[in-house]
């Protein structure tokens, strides 16, 4: 009995490897540029909607299924307390908490950090106060966090696989053609 042998696969030639590397390298380079422009355009549009209407995210669906949600990256905190007038803070510590003051006009570093950690911004008065005692803390100021400046993708569990399937099916041919035309300066 003779075993059937599968035809032996031949290794790609150097010319084929070179051609594949050349084409894919150029595609990767071009699509990286186009992806950066598309991401910048998306960030600008979403951030404008966020500023004007409070929109925080936009979901992308392919074939009726959500694949990714782009969400505004907001600061973790609305702002921070910072030392704005060291002399005023030092004078206050010397007067109210002399046990935490150094021989010279200084504050013991750990106490300064403890004050900053206990400080909160009173929105009504605009003052920085001690969260436990309500005392106004001179020499400290509120530094608001910067406005959001980018949008981050949060993929659905199988979102990446769905996008790859969409690419394999050729369903994005029109999108790719449009992107390549835009890259050549053509108006769409």
C-alpha positions as CSV (number, residue, x, y, z in Angstrom):
1,X,0.0,0.0,0.0
2,X,1.4,3.3,-1.0
3,X,0.8,6.3,1.2
4,X,-0.5,9.3,-0.6
5,X,2.0,12.1,-0.4
6,X,1.0,15.7,-0.3
7,X,2.8,17.8,-2.8
8,X,5.7,19.4,-1.2
9,X,5.3,23.2,-0.7
10,X,8.0,25.1,-2.3
11,X,9.6,28.0,-0.5
12,X,9.0,31.4,-1.9
13,X,11.7,32.7,-4.1
14,X,13.9,35.6,-3.1
15,X,12.1,37.7,-5.7
16,X,8.7,36.8,-4.3
17,X,9.9,37.5,-0.8
18,X,11.3,40.8,-1.9
19,X,8.1,41.8,-3.8
20,X,5.9,40.9,-0.8
21,X,8.2,42.9,1.6
22,X,8.3,45.9,-0.7
23,X,4.5,46.0,-1.1
24,X,3.6,45.4,2.5
25,X,6.3,47.9,3.7
26,X,4.9,50.6,1.5
27,X,1.3,49.8,2.5
28,X,2.3,49.8,6.2
29,X,4.0,53.2,5.8
30,X,1.1,54.7,3.8
31,X,-1.6,53.4,6.1
32,X,0.3,54.5,9.2
33,X,0.3,58.0,7.8
34,X,-3.4,57.8,6.9
35,X,-4.3,56.3,10.2
36,X,-2.6,59.2,12.0
37,X,-4.6,61.7,10.0
38,X,-7.8,59.8,10.6
39,X,-7.1,59.6,14.3
40,X,-6.4,63.3,14.5
41,X,-9.6,64.1,12.6
42,X,-11.6,61.8,14.9
43,X,-10.0,63.3,18.0
44,X,-10.8,66.9,16.8
45,X,-14.4,66.0,16.0
46,X,-15.1,64.1,19.3
47,X,-13.4,66.7,21.4
48,X,-15.4,69.5,19.8
49,X,-18.6,67.6,20.5
50,X,-17.4,66.9,24.0
51,X,-16.8,70.6,24.6
52,X,-20.0,71.8,23.1
53,X,-22.4,69.0,24.0
54,X,-20.7,66.9,26.6
55,X,-20.3,63.9,24.2
56,X,-17.9,61.5,25.8
57,X,-17.7,58.6,23.3
58,X,-18.6,57.3,19.9
59,X,-19.1,53.6,19.0
60,X,-18.1,52.0,15.8
61,X,-20.1,49.1,14.4
62,X,-19.2,46.8,11.6
63,X,-21.8,44.4,10.2
64,X,-24.2,45.4,12.8
65,X,-21.9,44.6,15.8
66,X,-20.1,47.2,17.9
67,X,-16.4,46.6,17.5
68,X,-14.9,49.6,19.4
69,X,-15.9,52.6,21.4
70,X,-13.7,55.7,21.2
71,X,-13.8,57.6,24.5
72,X,-12.6,61.0,25.5
73,X,-9.6,60.7,27.8
74,X,-10.5,62.9,30.8
75,X,-8.1,63.8,33.6
76,X,-8.3,61.5,36.6
77,X,-8.8,64.6,38.8
78,X,-10.3,68.0,38.1
79,X,-7.1,69.6,39.3
80,X,-4.5,69.7,42.0
81,X,-3.5,71.9,44.9
82,X,-0.1,73.6,44.4
83,X,2.1,75.9,46.5
84,X,1.7,79.3,44.9
85,X,3.2,81.5,47.7
86,X,5.7,79.7,49.8
87,X,6.3,82.7,52.1
88,X,2.6,83.0,52.9
89,X,2.3,79.2,53.6
90,X,5.5,79.2,55.7
91,X,4.3,82.2,57.8
92,X,1.0,80.5,58.4
93,X,2.7,77.2,59.5
94,X,5.1,79.2,61.8
95,X,2.0,80.9,63.4
96,X,-0.4,78.0,63.5
97,X,1.8,74.9,63.6
98,X,5.2,75.9,65.0
99,X,6.0,72.3,65.8
100,X,6.2,71.7,62.0
101,X,8.4,74.7,61.3
102,X,12.1,74.6,61.0
103,X,14.6,76.9,62.7
104,X,14.8,79.1,59.7
105,X,11.7,80.2,57.7
106,X,11.0,76.8,56.4
107,X,8.3,74.1,56.7
108,X,9.3,70.5,57.5
109,X,8.7,68.8,54.1
110,X,6.5,66.0,55.3
111,X,4.1,68.5,56.9
112,X,3.9,70.6,53.7
113,X,2.9,67.4,51.8
114,X,0.4,66.5,54.5
115,X,-1.2,70.0,54.1
116,X,-1.3,69.7,50.4
117,X,-2.9,66.2,50.7
118,X,-5.5,67.6,53.2
119,X,-6.2,70.7,51.1
120,X,-9.4,70.9,48.9
121,X,-10.6,73.6,46.6
122,X,-13.7,75.3,47.8
123,X,-15.5,76.1,44.5
124,X,-17.9,78.6,46.1
125,X,-15.2,80.9,47.6
126,X,-12.3,79.8,45.4
127,X,-10.1,79.3,48.5
128,X,-8.0,76.3,49.4
129,X,-9.2,74.9,52.7
130,X,-8.2,72.1,55.0
131,X,-10.7,69.3,54.4
132,X,-10.9,68.4,58.1
133,X,-10.7,71.8,59.9
134,X,-12.1,74.2,57.2
135,X,-9.2,76.5,57.8
136,X,-8.2,78.6,54.8
137,X,-4.6,77.6,53.8
138,X,-2.8,80.6,52.5
139,X,-0.1,80.2,49.9
140,X,-1.8,77.3,48.2
141,X,-3.7,77.6,44.9
142,X,-5.9,75.4,42.7
143,X,-4.5,74.3,39.4
144,X,-7.2,72.9,37.2
145,X,-6.4,69.9,35.0
146,X,-6.0,70.6,31.3
147,X,-9.0,69.9,29.0
148,X,-9.1,66.5,27.4
149,X,-6.8,66.3,24.4
150,X,-7.3,62.8,22.9
151,X,-9.7,59.9,22.4
152,X,-8.8,56.3,23.3
153,X,-10.2,53.1,21.7
154,X,-11.9,50.5,24.0
155,X,-12.4,47.4,21.9
156,X,-15.3,45.0,22.2
157,X,-14.1,41.5,23.2
158,X,-14.1,40.2,19.6
159,X,-13.9,43.7,17.9
160,X,-10.4,43.3,16.5
161,X,-11.3,39.9,15.1
162,X,-14.5,41.3,13.5
163,X,-12.5,44.1,11.8
164,X,-10.0,41.6,10.5
165,X,-12.8,39.5,9.1
166,X,-14.2,42.6,7.5
167,X,-10.9,43.2,5.9
168,X,-10.5,39.6,4.7
169,X,-14.0,39.7,3.2
170,X,-13.0,42.8,1.1
171,X,-15.8,44.8,2.6
172,X,-13.5,47.7,3.2
173,X,-12.3,48.0,-0.4
174,X,-14.2,51.2,-0.9
175,X,-12.8,52.7,2.3
176,X,-9.3,51.7,1.3
177,X,-9.7,53.1,-2.2
178,X,-11.0,56.4,-0.7
179,X,-8.1,56.5,1.8
180,X,-5.5,55.9,-0.9
181,X,-7.1,58.6,-3.1
182,X,-7.0,61.0,-0.3
183,X,-3.4,60.2,0.2
184,X,-2.8,61.3,-3.4
185,X,-4.5,64.6,-2.9
186,X,-7.7,63.6,-4.8
187,X,-11.0,65.1,-3.5
188,X,-13.7,62.6,-2.6
